Structures are given as C-alpha cells and as structure tokens.
Amino acid sequence: MNRRRLSRAVAATAVALAAGTLTALPAQAAEVRPAVGGQFTFQGHGYGHGIGMSQWGAQSRALSGQSYRTILDFYYPGTTVANRANQTLRVGLTAFANAAVAVSAPTGAALTISGSQNVVAPGQRLVVAPAGAGLTGAVDNGWSEGWGSTVTVSGPDGVLLQKGDGTFVRYGGVIRIVSGPKLTVVNDVPLETYLRGVVPAESPSSFHAEALKAQSVAARSYALSVLSAQAQTDICDTTACQVYRGAETRDRNGVTTWTTPASTDAAIAATAGEIRAYDGQVAFTQFSSSNGGWTVAGSKPYLKAAADPFSGPGAAAGESVANWSATVPASAFDAGCAAGGSAQTIVVTGRDGRGDWGGRVTTAKLVCTNGTVAVTGNKLRQLGGTRSDWFSVTSAVQQKAAALKGALGPATSAELGTPNDLGSYQHFAGGSIYASAAGAYDVRGAIRAEWARLGWENGLGFPTSGDARTPDGRGFYNHFQGGSIYWSPATGAHDVRGAIRAEWARLGWENGMGFPTTGDTRTPNGRGTYTHFQGGSVYWSSATGAHAVRGDILREWAALGWETGLGFPTTSDAALPNGRGFFTKFQGGSIYWGPATGAHAVRGAVYDAWAAQGWENGPLGMPTGDEQWNGSTLTQTFQGGTLSFDSVTRKVARA
C-alpha cells in the first residue's frame, strides 16, 4: 500500500512535502493501535457479552414502570411464558475441586453419610480425600473409613464446606463427592433453592423487584436449558455458566458474612416455576451486566441485536459499566501471540456496525514480535480482561493532535496504519503525527521530507521526539529510533546516525561542529560511513570507531586521498600537550597542525624517528612540510631540521 506517496516519483514527493502540501488519502477500515509506552488504553461500553438481557437495562426498565414480563419480552422476543416443576440440579462446585474437601455441620444437627453408620456431629470436621479408585474420610480426632468412588453428605440445614482460605460456604440439598486426582464436588439441590444462591450473585439485591423477577425467570430458564443427562454435572457455579453462591458464607471464625437476601428470595418465590420457552423448548436465556446500549445477536432466533436505550450510558441511576475505561499492559496480550512472542500492536479490522466506534469488535489482529495472529474481539476482551468487546483502543495520534491544539492545521488524511502494522499516522496541512511503541510525535517540513526520502519508518524508524527547536535557536530536529534529522536554514535537513551521532553529541551537537551538511553516507571504498558538518566531519569504520576531523587537518587528509590515503581516523582531533596546535591520528599516520606550520601528515619510518626524538616537543619541533620523494629518498622538513628516509637501506637520518 503506497500509503503516503504523493507521487510515485521520489523527487515529486519531496517537493510536495517541502511545500507543506499533502494529498488527502482514502479512509482505511483497520484501526492500528501500537502499544505506546508498553500499554493500551481502552474506552468501552457495557459489561459482558451483551447477548440477551442486560441486568442494568432490566433495572432501568423496571424503574420506568415496566413489568418483569415486559422486560423479558424485549430481551427474548418471540419467547412465551411457561412453567416447569421444581427439580434437582447437579451443580459443580469448582472452588472445591481439590485433592481433599472438608465438610462440617452448619447447625446443631448432625450430617449423615451415604452407606455409613458414622455421622459428622456438630463441631466435628470430616476431611474426604481420594484413596486409590475410592475415597477415604476421617473426622478430626475421631473415626475414619473408606468408601467407593462416590459418597454423599447431607443434613437438615444443608452442608458447610471449608474453602482453602479458611472461609466456609453453606449449601442446601446434598453434597456429593466423586473420586479422582482432583475431587469432583457436586451440590444436588432443588432448582428453586439453587436460584436463591444465583439471583443475588448475578443482580444487586437492591434492584427493583421487577428487575429481580426478570433475573429469576432468566436464571431459571438458563439453568434448565443447559441440562445434559450425559454430563457429570448439569451446570457450574462460575461466570462460565451463572454464578452460584450457595445459601450462606461464613468467615474463618464461623461468623455469617452473607446470606440470601429477602428481596431476591421474594422475587424467586413470586415467579416460582416460571420460565421462557420457544418452540416448545426452554429458552436459552443468556444475560450480562450491561449491553452498553445495544443487544448482541446470539445463537438463537430470539437472541437478536437491537438498540437498547435503557442500557446505554446514563440510562440507569448508579450504573457504572455502560461507560468504562481501562489501561492494560501490552504483556497481557502476549498469551495471544505464538509461543515466545510479545504483543506490539492491536489492529481492529471488523466491527458489528452498531453504536459508537462502529460497534463491537468482531475481528482483529495481534501484531507480535514473532508474527501476526488473527483474533476475535471476544478473544481480545479475554486477554486484556476488559469488560466487553465493545471498545475503542485510544489513539495516541489523536491525543497528540489534541495536545498540539491545531498547530499542524487541518487534517488532510484519515488516521491510517503503517504498512508494517507497527504504527499509525495522520497527515495534516503542516506536518504529520506518527505513533508507535516509542510514542506519538509530530514531524514537519523539510525534516519530514528528508525522513520520507529515507524510507519513512522503514529507514530511520519511528520518531522518538517531536519537532523541536535546537537550544541555540538556529534550527530544528527530530529524533528517530535509528538516528536524528537536523535542519537549519543554512544547511537543510540531514540525518545523523549511530556512532557518528554519538560522537557529534559528545562534541556538543550543533554547538560543537555545527549542523550536518550531508546525511549519513557510505565511503567510496565501502568500509565506513561519514557525515559532514559545518565545522568538520565525523568518519566511522568498524575497525576504528567514529572520530571527528576538522579544519586544516581535514583539508590535508582530503588532499592525501581521504580514507584511501591515510586510512580512517583512529582519534578525534585533540590539542597538543604544549598547546601549540592540534593533531589527529589515522590508520596510516597522523596529521599535525600548528598556526605557524600549517597541517602536515607524518607517517611510516619518518614518523617513528620523529616520535623517538620527542614528537613536537623534541629538537625537531612541528612538521613544516609534506613528504617529498627524490628517487629512492623521502624527506620531510620540521621546525628544527629535516628527516630523510632511504627506501633501499630502510634507514632514517637527520639532515
């Protein structure tokens, strides 16, 4: 996708960018949101899957005067009122699926055990654990015995089970324990008793009576609709089914902390046996806390998508889930990547078309460090722990645009994703804003044109700073992941990278060597790179590192053939110890400069002989001339004399 190319010709592109003109680009459906600062920020509506009844919507409708049947008519259109006799449900108690379960009597009546003459007296605790293919039970400081693969415990006031944290839950009906590596614990309980532990767990007991009646019918219908004679249990006790709290909870000291409320008990009694039916079958009456303003289509004809003004933001007093926000670490989404990958970007590719932002997310992509994975909106919800899949991932581009308060002028494109899906951007009349994991920053004018010429984020990477004025006020710069671009009216815009940039920074940035006059450039021999600045040059090779060469020393080095003559610099220019000049060392020698002598290269045997006599502090002083060959003899003059090198004898003599 040529997403920013104003023309296929690079030259034409640069001209248009430099002139500050940007052609508006077509809108793109995908919403590309990089994890800025290692996190994603969400704005959303609703709590839960949104299918069927909204519990907060039921409350809002009840407060407006609707009866529970009218409420259910809206959320399950086409269903009818029907009745079912009370029956026993097999409820799997997931919190107790451990290697052992502790049982005690909740009141002064003893518990009985199937097939046993023993009982659990008040104040005793029975611990049941696997024993081979069967079970064993032992009372603290009392009896013990073995049983088959299943045992039931019951009492006139239910059974008290102890959780791992030391707290207790009382259940009505019978507790059935089935052997296995982890015990299966089942509460065989009458449906109407079961509902007393479900309705207050699913809807606040302070809700209007009609809303609680609607919840009672929906919960009753849901439970009966999922029965499976082939399964070990009929239903679970968590949000994977519907939440079941039992009859009572107690703290570690046995003090009751919760019991079934009168309001929900009354709603269950008032609707006893009532269900919703469709085509002769119990309706699958899904529900959730809030649909945010739109119901979601489900798997049944009566689970339709429809606008729900009673469940939208502000519809019900006290509702806090129609609107929500959340900030989630990007690492929370790593589980959605292939093994070993880290989440970098969320790309929303599809929505259901209903409501804000285009509705709930239906399809998306997770861009990871090791590839891209297609996911659903519900999968993103699960990974991030968000309240629903109706969300918008906050745009760092739009946040930055707001912070700039119109400084870039009007937008000339929609917000779009970069081709690599690692960032997003938007063009404006006065520049662009790019967002990535590095942050959201503005890039403008000639700096933007140069960045474009270098390949956008595929060249220098994404920006890591916004358009900023240099401290001396003479230019502007942007930092990028792979370097920087500096601009001044005298030099134009040029990139500075890597070790060359680090050396330039060490020397004081533009206050040291001035602004760059070329970009990062490879040397003709292909063994290094360089950047020219107003006050000199910095050359780099893998063998020597990056070093600055300036003034007459730079000109002398150039006259000798640059890096093909003396090789690359091995030091930056430095003042002589005696303060009478400067020198730079190169792979093939050194260049010394003094105000009285100029710049001259010294190398090879002459250099060694000069060094042996004390360099510039010895009797020869500074070099005053370049090397001169006369036949097989090389001579070089110094302030204190001349050194001659005989290429035949390989000896140096002072003349």
C-alpha positions as CSV (number, residue, x, y, z in Angstrom):
1,M,0.0,0.0,0.0
2,N,1.5,3.3,-1.1
3,R,0.0,5.0,1.9
4,R,1.9,8.2,1.9
5,R,3.3,8.6,-1.5
6,L,2.2,11.8,-3.0
7,S,3.7,10.7,-6.3
8,R,5.5,7.6,-7.4
9,A,8.5,9.8,-8.2
10,V,10.6,10.4,-5.1
11,A,11.6,13.9,-6.3
12,A,8.0,14.9,-6.7
13,T,7.2,13.6,-3.3
14,A,10.0,15.6,-1.7
15,V,8.9,18.8,-3.4
16,A,5.3,18.4,-2.3
17,L,6.3,17.6,1.3
18,A,8.7,20.6,1.4
19,A,6.0,22.8,0.2
20,G,3.8,21.6,3.0
21,T,1.1,20.1,0.7
22,L,-0.4,16.7,1.4
23,T,-2.9,14.9,-0.7
24,A,-5.8,13.5,1.3
25,L,-5.8,9.7,1.4
26,P,-8.8,7.4,1.4
27,A,-10.1,6.2,4.7
28,Q,-8.9,2.8,5.9
29,A,-11.2,0.4,7.9
30,A,-8.4,-1.0,10.1
31,E,-7.7,0.7,13.4
32,V,-4.0,0.3,14.1
33,R,-3.1,1.0,17.7
34,P,0.5,0.4,18.8
35,A,1.3,-0.2,22.5
36,V,2.6,3.3,23.3
37,G,4.7,3.2,26.5
38,G,4.1,-0.6,26.8
39,Q,0.4,-0.3,27.3
40,F,-3.0,0.0,25.6
41,T,-5.7,2.3,26.8
42,F,-9.4,1.3,26.2
43,Q,-12.6,3.2,26.2
44,G,-15.7,0.9,26.2
45,H,-19.4,0.3,26.7
46,G,-21.1,-2.5,28.5
47,Y,-20.0,-5.3,30.8
48,G,-20.2,-8.9,29.5
49,H,-21.1,-10.4,26.1
50,G,-24.2,-8.3,25.6
51,I,-26.4,-11.2,24.5
52,G,-30.0,-11.4,25.8
53,M,-31.0,-9.5,28.9
54,S,-29.0,-6.6,30.2
55,Q,-29.3,-6.6,34.0
56,W,-28.8,-2.9,34.2
57,G,-31.2,-2.5,31.4
58,A,-33.8,-4.6,33.3
59,Q,-33.3,-2.3,36.3
60,S,-33.7,0.9,34.2
61,R,-36.9,-0.6,32.6
62,A,-38.3,-1.6,36.0
63,L,-37.7,1.9,37.3
64,S,-39.6,3.3,34.4
65,G,-42.6,1.1,35.2
66,Q,-42.1,-1.9,33.1
67,S,-43.1,-5.3,34.5
68,Y,-40.8,-8.2,34.5
69,R,-42.6,-10.0,31.7
70,T,-42.4,-6.8,29.6
71,I,-38.7,-6.7,30.3
72,L,-38.3,-10.3,29.2
73,D,-40.4,-9.8,26.1
74,F,-37.9,-7.1,24.9
75,Y,-34.8,-9.2,25.6
76,Y,-36.1,-12.5,24.4
77,P,-38.6,-11.6,21.6
78,G,-40.7,-14.4,20.4
79,T,-40.5,-16.4,23.6
80,T,-43.5,-17.2,25.7
81,V,-44.3,-17.7,29.4
82,A,-44.3,-21.3,30.5
83,N,-43.8,-23.3,33.7
84,R,-41.6,-26.2,34.9
85,A,-41.9,-28.2,38.1
86,N,-39.1,-27.9,40.6
87,Q,-36.4,-30.5,40.1
88,T,-33.0,-31.3,41.4
89,L,-29.9,-29.8,39.7
90,R,-26.4,-31.1,39.8
91,V,-24.2,-28.1,40.4
92,G,-20.5,-28.5,40.1
93,L,-18.7,-26.6,42.8
94,T,-15.4,-25.5,41.1
95,A,-13.8,-24.0,44.2
96,F,-13.7,-27.4,45.9
97,A,-12.3,-29.4,43.1
98,N,-9.1,-30.1,45.1
99,A,-7.2,-33.1,46.5
100,A,-9.4,-33.1,49.6
101,V,-12.6,-31.4,50.9
102,A,-13.5,-30.5,54.4
103,V,-17.2,-30.9,55.5
104,S,-18.9,-29.9,58.7
105,A,-22.4,-29.4,60.0
106,P,-23.8,-25.8,59.7
107,T,-26.1,-26.1,62.8
108,G,-26.7,-28.3,65.7
109,A,-28.0,-31.2,63.6
110,A,-25.5,-34.0,62.6
111,L,-24.6,-34.8,59.0
112,T,-25.3,-38.3,57.6
113,I,-23.1,-40.1,55.1
114,S,-24.4,-42.5,52.4
115,G,-23.7,-46.1,53.2
116,S,-22.1,-45.4,56.6
117,Q,-23.2,-45.8,60.2
118,N,-21.0,-42.8,61.1
119,V,-22.2,-39.2,61.3
120,V,-20.5,-35.8,61.4
121,A,-21.5,-34.4,64.7
122,P,-21.8,-30.6,65.3
123,G,-18.3,-29.2,65.9
124,Q,-16.6,-32.1,64.0
125,R,-14.9,-31.7,60.6
126,L,-14.8,-34.5,58.1
127,V,-12.0,-34.5,55.5
128,V,-12.7,-36.5,52.4
129,A,-9.7,-37.5,50.1
130,P,-9.0,-39.9,47.2
131,A,-7.8,-43.4,48.1
132,G,-7.0,-45.5,45.1
133,A,-10.1,-45.7,43.0
134,G,-12.2,-44.8,46.0
135,L,-12.5,-42.3,48.8
136,T,-11.5,-42.1,52.4
137,G,-13.0,-40.0,55.1
138,A,-11.6,-39.0,58.5
139,V,-13.0,-36.9,61.3
140,D,-10.6,-34.8,63.3
141,N,-9.5,-36.8,66.3
142,G,-12.2,-39.3,65.6
143,W,-13.3,-42.1,63.2
144,S,-12.1,-42.8,59.7
145,E,-13.3,-45.2,57.0
146,G,-13.1,-45.9,53.3
147,W,-15.8,-45.7,50.6
148,G,-16.4,-46.4,47.0
149,S,-15.9,-43.8,44.2
150,T,-18.8,-41.7,45.4
151,V,-20.1,-40.6,48.7
152,T,-22.9,-38.1,49.7
153,V,-23.2,-36.0,52.8
154,S,-26.4,-34.3,53.8
155,G,-28.1,-32.6,56.8
156,P,-31.4,-30.9,57.6
157,D,-29.8,-27.5,57.3
158,G,-27.5,-28.2,54.4
159,V,-23.8,-28.8,54.4
160,L,-20.9,-26.5,55.3
161,L,-17.8,-26.7,53.1
162,Q,-14.5,-25.2,54.0
163,K,-12.5,-23.3,51.3
164,G,-8.8,-23.2,51.0
165,D,-8.6,-19.7,52.6
166,G,-10.3,-21.0,55.7
167,T,-13.7,-19.5,55.0
168,F,-16.9,-21.5,54.7
169,V,-19.9,-21.8,52.3
170,R,-23.2,-23.4,53.3
171,Y,-25.1,-25.3,50.6
172,G,-28.7,-26.5,50.7
173,G,-29.5,-30.0,49.5
174,V,-26.9,-32.8,49.3
175,I,-23.1,-32.6,48.7
176,R,-21.9,-35.4,46.5
177,I,-18.1,-36.1,46.3
178,V,-16.7,-38.2,43.4
179,S,-13.1,-39.6,43.4
180,G,-10.4,-38.6,41.1
181,P,-6.9,-36.9,41.1
182,K,-9.0,-33.8,42.0
183,L,-12.3,-34.5,43.7
184,T,-15.5,-33.6,41.9
185,V,-17.8,-31.9,44.3
186,V,-21.4,-31.6,43.3
187,N,-24.3,-29.9,45.1
188,D,-27.5,-31.8,44.3
189,V,-30.0,-29.1,45.1
190,P,-33.7,-28.3,44.2
191,L,-33.9,-25.7,41.4
192,E,-35.8,-23.1,43.4
193,T,-33.2,-23.4,46.2
194,Y,-30.4,-23.1,43.7
195,L,-31.8,-19.9,42.4
196,R,-31.7,-18.3,45.9
197,G,-27.9,-18.5,45.5
198,V,-27.8,-17.4,41.9
199,V,-30.1,-14.3,41.6
200,P,-28.3,-12.2,44.3
201,A,-25.0,-13.2,42.8
202,E,-26.0,-12.1,39.4
203,S,-28.0,-8.9,40.1
204,P,-27.7,-6.5,43.0
205,S,-30.3,-7.4,45.7
206,S,-31.1,-3.6,45.8
207,F,-32.5,-3.7,42.3
208,H,-36.2,-3.0,41.7
209,A,-38.5,-6.0,42.4
210,E,-39.5,-6.3,38.7
211,A,-35.9,-6.4,37.7
212,L,-35.2,-9.2,40.2
213,K,-38.2,-11.1,39.0
214,A,-36.9,-10.9,35.4
215,Q,-33.5,-12.1,36.6
216,S,-35.2,-15.0,38.4
217,V,-37.0,-16.2,35.3
218,A,-33.9,-15.7,33.1
219,A,-31.7,-17.7,35.6
220,R,-34.3,-20.5,36.0
221,S,-34.7,-20.8,32.2
222,Y,-30.9,-20.7,31.6
223,A,-30.3,-23.5,34.1
224,L,-32.9,-25.7,32.6
225,S,-31.8,-25.0,29.0
226,V,-28.3,-26.3,29.6
227,L,-29.1,-29.6,31.3
228,S,-27.2,-32.6,29.9
229,A,-28.0,-36.1,31.2
230,Q,-24.7,-37.4,29.8
231,A,-22.5,-34.9,31.8
232,Q,-21.3,-35.4,35.3
233,T,-22.9,-32.1,36.3
234,D,-25.8,-30.0,34.9
235,I,-24.2,-26.6,35.5
236,C,-21.2,-24.9,37.1
237,D,-21.1,-22.2,39.7
238,T,-19.0,-19.5,37.9
239,T,-19.5,-17.0,35.2
240,A,-18.8,-19.7,32.7
241,C,-22.4,-20.7,33.5
242,Q,-24.1,-18.5,36.0
243,V,-22.7,-17.5,39.4
244,Y,-23.9,-19.6,42.4
245,R,-23.0,-18.5,45.9
246,G,-24.9,-21.2,47.9
247,A,-27.1,-20.4,50.8
248,E,-24.6,-18.6,53.1
249,T,-20.9,-17.7,53.6
250,R,-19.0,-17.5,56.9
251,D,-15.6,-16.2,57.8
252,R,-12.8,-18.2,59.4
253,N,-14.4,-17.9,62.8
254,G,-17.7,-19.2,61.6
255,V,-19.4,-15.8,61.7
256,T,-22.0,-15.4,58.9
257,T,-20.9,-12.7,56.4
258,W,-23.6,-13.2,53.8
259,T,-26.9,-15.0,53.4
260,T,-29.6,-15.0,50.7
261,P,-31.4,-11.6,50.7
262,A,-35.1,-11.3,51.3
263,S,-35.5,-9.2,48.1
264,T,-34.2,-11.9,45.8
265,D,-35.9,-14.7,47.8
266,A,-39.2,-12.9,47.3
267,A,-38.6,-12.4,43.5
268,I,-37.8,-16.2,43.1
269,A,-40.9,-17.1,45.1
270,A,-43.1,-14.7,43.2
271,T,-42.1,-16.3,39.9
272,A,-41.8,-19.9,41.1
273,G,-41.6,-22.4,38.2
274,E,-41.9,-19.7,35.6
275,I,-39.6,-19.9,32.5
276,R,-39.3,-18.6,29.0
277,A,-40.0,-21.1,26.2
278,Y,-39.5,-21.1,22.4
279,D,-40.9,-23.7,20.0
280,G,-41.7,-26.0,22.9
281,Q,-38.2,-25.9,24.5
282,V,-36.8,-24.0,27.4
283,A,-35.3,-20.8,26.0
284,F,-31.5,-20.3,26.3
285,T,-31.8,-17.0,28.2
286,Q,-28.3,-15.6,28.2
287,F,-27.8,-12.3,30.1
288,S,-25.0,-10.0,31.1
289,S,-24.5,-7.0,33.3
290,S,-24.8,-4.3,30.6
291,N,-25.0,-4.3,26.9
292,G,-23.9,-0.6,26.7
293,G,-26.9,0.4,24.5
294,W,-27.1,-2.5,22.0
295,T,-28.0,-6.1,22.5
296,V,-25.8,-8.6,20.6
297,A,-27.1,-11.3,18.3
298,G,-26.8,-14.8,19.8
299,S,-27.1,-18.4,18.7
300,K,-30.9,-18.5,18.9
301,P,-33.6,-16.7,16.9
302,Y,-34.8,-14.8,20.0
303,L,-31.4,-13.5,20.8
304,K,-31.5,-10.6,18.5
305,A,-29.4,-7.5,18.0
306,A,-31.3,-4.3,18.9
307,A,-30.8,-0.8,20.2
308,D,-31.4,-0.7,24.0
309,P,-31.8,2.9,25.2
310,F,-32.5,1.6,28.7
311,S,-29.0,0.1,29.0
312,G,-26.9,2.9,27.4
313,P,-24.7,5.4,29.2
314,G,-26.7,7.3,31.8
315,A,-29.9,5.2,31.4
316,A,-30.0,3.8,34.9
317,A,-29.1,5.5,38.1
318,G,-26.0,4.1,39.7
319,E,-24.8,2.2,36.6
320,S,-21.1,2.4,36.2
321,V,-20.5,-0.1,33.4
322,A,-22.3,1.4,30.4
323,N,-19.1,3.5,30.0
324,W,-15.7,2.3,31.2
325,S,-12.0,2.8,30.6
326,A,-9.1,0.6,31.2
327,T,-5.3,0.7,30.8
328,V,-3.8,-2.7,30.1
329,P,-0.1,-3.7,29.9
330,A,0.8,-4.9,26.4
331,S,2.2,-8.0,28.1
332,A,-1.3,-9.1,29.0
333,F,-1.8,-9.9,25.3
334,D,1.4,-11.9,24.9
335,A,-0.7,-15.1,25.5
336,G,-2.4,-14.4,22.2
337,C,0.9,-14.5,20.3
338,A,2.7,-17.5,19.1
339,A,5.0,-19.0,21.8
340,G,7.7,-16.6,22.8
341,G,6.1,-13.6,21.1
342,S,5.3,-10.2,22.6
343,A,2.3,-8.1,21.6
344,Q,3.2,-4.9,19.9
345,T,0.0,-3.6,18.2
346,I,-3.7,-4.2,18.2
347,V,-5.3,-3.9,14.7
348,V,-9.1,-3.8,14.7
349,T,-10.3,-5.0,11.3
350,G,-14.0,-5.5,11.8
351,R,-17.0,-4.3,13.9
352,D,-20.6,-5.2,14.0
353,G,-21.8,-1.8,12.9
354,R,-23.9,-1.0,15.9
355,G,-23.2,2.1,18.0
356,D,-20.2,4.1,18.9
357,W,-16.9,3.5,17.0
358,G,-18.8,1.2,14.7
359,G,-19.9,-1.2,17.4
360,R,-18.4,-4.2,19.0
361,V,-15.1,-5.6,17.7
362,T,-15.7,-8.7,15.7
363,T,-12.3,-9.3,14.0
364,A,-8.8,-8.1,14.8
365,K,-5.1,-8.9,14.6
366,L,-2.4,-9.0,17.2
367,V,0.9,-7.9,15.8
368,C,3.6,-9.7,17.8
369,T,7.4,-9.8,17.7
370,N,7.2,-13.2,16.1
371,G,4.3,-12.8,13.7
372,T,0.7,-11.7,13.4
373,V,-2.3,-13.6,14.8
374,A,-5.9,-13.2,13.8
375,V,-8.2,-12.9,16.9
376,T,-11.8,-12.0,17.7
377,G,-13.0,-9.1,19.7
378,N,-14.0,-11.5,22.4
379,K,-10.5,-13.0,22.5
380,L,-9.0,-9.5,23.0
381,R,-11.5,-9.0,25.8
382,Q,-10.4,-12.2,27.5
383,L,-6.7,-11.5,27.1
384,G,-6.9,-7.9,28.3
385,G,-9.6,-8.5,31.0
386,T,-11.7,-5.7,29.6
387,R,-15.4,-5.5,30.5
388,S,-16.6,-6.2,27.0
389,D,-15.6,-6.4,23.3
390,W,-17.3,-3.1,22.6
391,F,-14.3,-0.8,22.9
392,S,-12.0,1.6,21.2
393,V,-8.3,1.5,21.7
394,T,-7.3,5.1,22.4
395,S,-5.5,6.7,19.5
396,A,-2.1,8.2,20.6
397,V,-2.2,10.1,17.3
398,Q,-5.5,11.8,18.2
399,Q,-4.2,12.5,21.8
400,K,-1.1,14.2,20.3
401,A,-3.2,16.2,17.9
402,A,-5.3,17.5,20.7
403,A,-2.2,18.4,22.7
404,L,-0.9,20.4,19.8
405,K,-4.1,22.4,19.7
406,G,-4.3,22.8,16.0
407,A,-0.7,23.7,15.5
408,L,-0.5,21.4,12.4
409,G,-3.6,22.8,10.8
410,P,-6.5,20.8,9.4
411,A,-6.2,17.0,8.8
412,T,-5.6,16.0,5.2
413,S,-6.0,12.3,5.7
414,A,-7.7,9.9,8.0
415,E,-5.7,8.1,10.7
416,L,-4.1,5.2,9.0
417,G,-1.8,2.3,9.8
418,T,1.7,2.0,8.6
419,P,2.3,-0.9,6.2
420,N,4.1,-2.9,8.9
421,D,1.2,-2.5,11.3
422,L,3.6,-1.3,14.0
423,G,2.4,2.2,14.0
424,S,-0.3,4.7,12.9
425,Y,-0.2,8.1,11.5
426,Q,-2.2,11.1,10.2
427,H,-1.3,13.8,7.8
428,F,-2.1,17.5,8.5
429,A,-1.6,20.6,6.4
430,G,1.5,21.4,8.5
431,G,3.0,18.0,9.0
432,S,2.3,14.6,10.3
433,I,1.8,12.7,13.6
434,Y,3.2,9.2,13.9
435,A,2.5,6.9,16.8
436,S,4.4,3.7,17.7
437,A,5.7,1.9,20.8
438,A,8.1,4.8,21.1
439,G,5.3,7.3,21.5
440,A,3.3,9.8,19.3
441,Y,5.2,12.7,17.8
442,D,4.9,15.3,15.1
443,V,7.2,15.5,12.1
444,R,7.2,18.6,9.9
445,G,8.6,20.5,6.9
446,A,12.0,19.7,5.5
447,I,12.7,17.2,8.3
448,R,9.6,15.2,7.3
449,A,10.6,15.4,3.6
450,E,14.1,14.0,4.4
451,W,12.6,11.3,6.6
452,A,10.3,10.4,3.7
453,R,13.2,10.3,1.3
454,L,15.0,7.9,3.6
455,G,12.0,5.5,3.7
456,W,9.8,6.8,6.5
457,E,9.8,4.3,9.4
458,N,11.5,1.7,7.3
459,G,14.5,4.0,7.1
460,L,15.2,5.7,10.3
461,G,12.4,4.1,12.3
462,F,9.6,5.9,14.1
463,P,10.1,9.3,15.7
464,T,11.1,9.3,19.3
465,S,10.7,13.0,19.8
466,G,8.5,15.7,18.3
467,D,9.6,18.6,16.1
468,A,11.8,20.7,18.4
469,R,14.0,23.8,18.2
470,T,17.7,23.4,18.9
471,P,18.9,25.2,22.0
472,D,20.8,27.8,20.0
473,G,17.5,28.7,18.2
474,R,19.1,28.3,14.8
475,G,17.4,25.1,13.7
476,F,15.1,22.2,14.4
477,Y,15.4,18.5,14.9
478,N,13.5,15.2,15.3
479,H,15.0,12.1,16.9
480,F,14.1,8.7,15.5
481,Q,14.6,5.1,16.5
482,G,17.6,4.9,14.1
483,G,19.1,8.3,14.4
484,S,18.2,12.0,14.1
485,I,17.4,14.6,11.4
486,Y,18.6,18.2,12.0
487,W,17.7,21.2,9.9
488,S,18.9,24.7,9.7
489,P,18.2,27.4,7.0
490,A,21.9,27.3,6.1
491,T,22.3,23.6,5.8
492,G,19.0,22.0,5.1
493,A,17.8,18.7,6.6
494,H,20.2,15.8,7.1
495,D,20.2,12.6,9.1
496,V,22.9,11.7,11.7
497,R,23.1,8.1,12.9
498,G,24.7,5.6,15.2
499,A,28.3,6.1,16.4
500,I,28.7,9.2,14.3
501,R,25.7,10.8,16.0
502,A,27.1,9.7,19.4
503,E,30.5,11.4,18.6
504,W,28.8,14.5,17.4
505,A,26.7,14.6,20.6
506,R,29.9,14.2,22.7
507,L,31.4,17.1,20.9
508,G,28.4,19.3,21.7
509,W,25.9,18.7,18.9
510,E,25.4,21.7,16.8
511,N,27.2,23.9,19.3
512,G,30.4,21.8,18.7
513,M,30.7,21.0,15.0
514,G,27.7,22.9,13.7
515,F,24.8,21.4,11.8
516,P,25.2,18.5,9.4
517,T,25.7,19.4,5.8
518,T,25.3,15.9,4.4
519,G,23.4,12.9,5.6
520,D,24.9,9.6,6.8
521,T,26.9,8.4,3.7
522,R,28.9,5.3,2.9
523,T,32.6,5.9,2.0
524,P,33.6,5.1,-1.6
525,N,35.6,2.1,-0.5
526,G,32.5,0.7,1.2
527,R,34.4,0.2,4.5
528,G,32.8,3.0,6.5
529,T,30.4,5.9,6.7
530,Y,30.7,9.6,7.3
531,T,28.7,12.8,7.9
532,H,30.0,16.3,7.1
533,F,29.2,19.1,9.4
534,Q,29.6,22.9,9.2
535,G,32.7,22.6,11.4
536,G,34.2,19.4,10.2
537,S,33.4,15.7,9.5
538,V,32.9,12.6,11.5
539,Y,34.1,9.3,10.0
540,W,33.4,5.8,11.2
541,S,34.6,2.3,10.4
542,S,34.2,-0.9,12.2
543,A,37.9,-1.1,12.8
544,T,38.3,2.5,14.2
545,G,35.0,3.7,15.5
546,A,33.7,7.3,15.0
547,H,36.1,10.2,15.1
548,A,35.9,13.9,14.2
549,V,38.3,15.5,11.7
550,R,38.3,19.3,11.3
551,G,39.8,22.4,9.8
552,D,43.2,22.3,8.1
553,I,43.7,18.7,9.3
554,L,40.6,17.7,7.4
555,R,41.8,19.5,4.3
556,E,45.2,17.9,4.5
557,W,43.6,14.5,4.9
558,A,41.4,15.2,1.9
559,A,44.4,16.2,-0.2
560,L,46.0,12.9,0.7
561,G,43.0,10.9,-0.6
562,W,40.7,10.7,2.5
563,E,40.4,7.2,3.9
564,T,42.2,5.7,0.8
565,G,45.3,7.7,1.7
566,L,46.0,7.7,5.4
567,G,43.1,5.4,6.3
568,F,40.3,6.2,8.7
569,P,40.9,8.4,11.8
570,T,41.6,6.5,15.0
571,T,41.2,9.5,17.2
572,S,39.2,12.7,17.0
573,D,41.3,15.9,16.7
574,A,43.0,16.8,20.0
575,A,45.1,19.6,21.3
576,L,48.8,19.1,21.6
577,P,50.1,18.8,25.2
578,N,52.2,22.0,24.7
579,G,49.1,23.9,23.5
580,R,50.8,24.8,20.2
581,G,48.5,23.0,17.8
582,F,46.3,20.0,17.2
583,F,46.7,16.5,15.8
584,T,44.6,13.6,14.5
585,K,45.8,10.0,14.3
586,F,44.8,7.9,11.3
587,Q,45.4,4.2,10.5
588,G,48.3,5.1,8.3
589,G,49.9,8.0,10.2
590,S,49.0,11.3,11.8
591,I,48.3,14.9,10.8
592,Y,49.7,17.7,12.9
593,W,48.7,21.3,12.7
594,G,50.1,24.5,14.3
595,P,49.3,28.1,13.5
596,A,52.9,28.7,12.5
597,T,53.4,25.5,10.4
598,G,50.0,24.5,8.9
599,A,48.8,20.9,8.6
600,H,51.1,18.1,7.5
601,A,50.9,14.4,7.6
602,V,53.7,12.3,9.2
603,R,53.9,8.6,8.7
604,G,55.9,5.5,8.5
605,A,59.6,5.4,9.4
606,V,59.8,9.2,9.5
607,Y,57.0,9.3,12.0
608,D,58.7,6.7,14.2
609,A,62.0,8.6,14.1
610,W,60.3,11.9,14.9
611,A,58.4,10.2,17.8
612,A,61.7,8.8,19.1
613,Q,63.1,12.3,19.4
614,G,60.1,13.5,21.4
615,W,57.5,14.4,18.9
616,E,56.8,18.1,18.6
617,N,58.5,18.7,22.0
618,G,61.8,17.3,20.7
619,P,64.5,19.2,18.8
620,L,62.7,18.8,15.5
621,G,59.5,20.6,16.6
622,M,56.4,20.5,14.4
623,P,56.4,19.4,10.7
624,T,56.6,22.3,8.3
625,G,56.3,20.4,5.0
626,D,54.8,17.4,3.3
627,E,56.7,14.3,2.3
628,Q,59.0,14.8,-0.8
629,W,60.5,12.0,-2.8
630,N,63.7,12.3,-4.7
631,G,64.5,9.0,-6.3
632,S,64.6,6.4,-3.5
633,T,64.8,9.0,-0.7
634,L,61.9,10.6,1.1
635,T,62.5,13.8,3.0
636,Q,60.3,15.9,5.3
637,T,61.1,19.2,7.0
638,F,60.4,20.1,10.6
639,Q,60.9,23.3,12.5
640,G,64.3,22.0,13.8
641,G,65.6,20.2,10.8
642,T,64.9,17.5,8.2
643,L,64.4,13.8,8.3
644,S,65.4,11.7,5.3
645,F,64.3,8.1,4.7
646,D,66.3,5.8,2.3
647,S,63.9,3.3,0.9
648,V,66.8,1.0,0.0
649,T,68.6,0.9,3.3
650,R,65.3,1.4,5.3
651,K,67.1,3.9,7.5
652,V,66.2,7.4,8.6
653,A,68.8,10.2,9.1
654,R,68.6,13.7,10.2
655,A,69.8,16.2,7.8
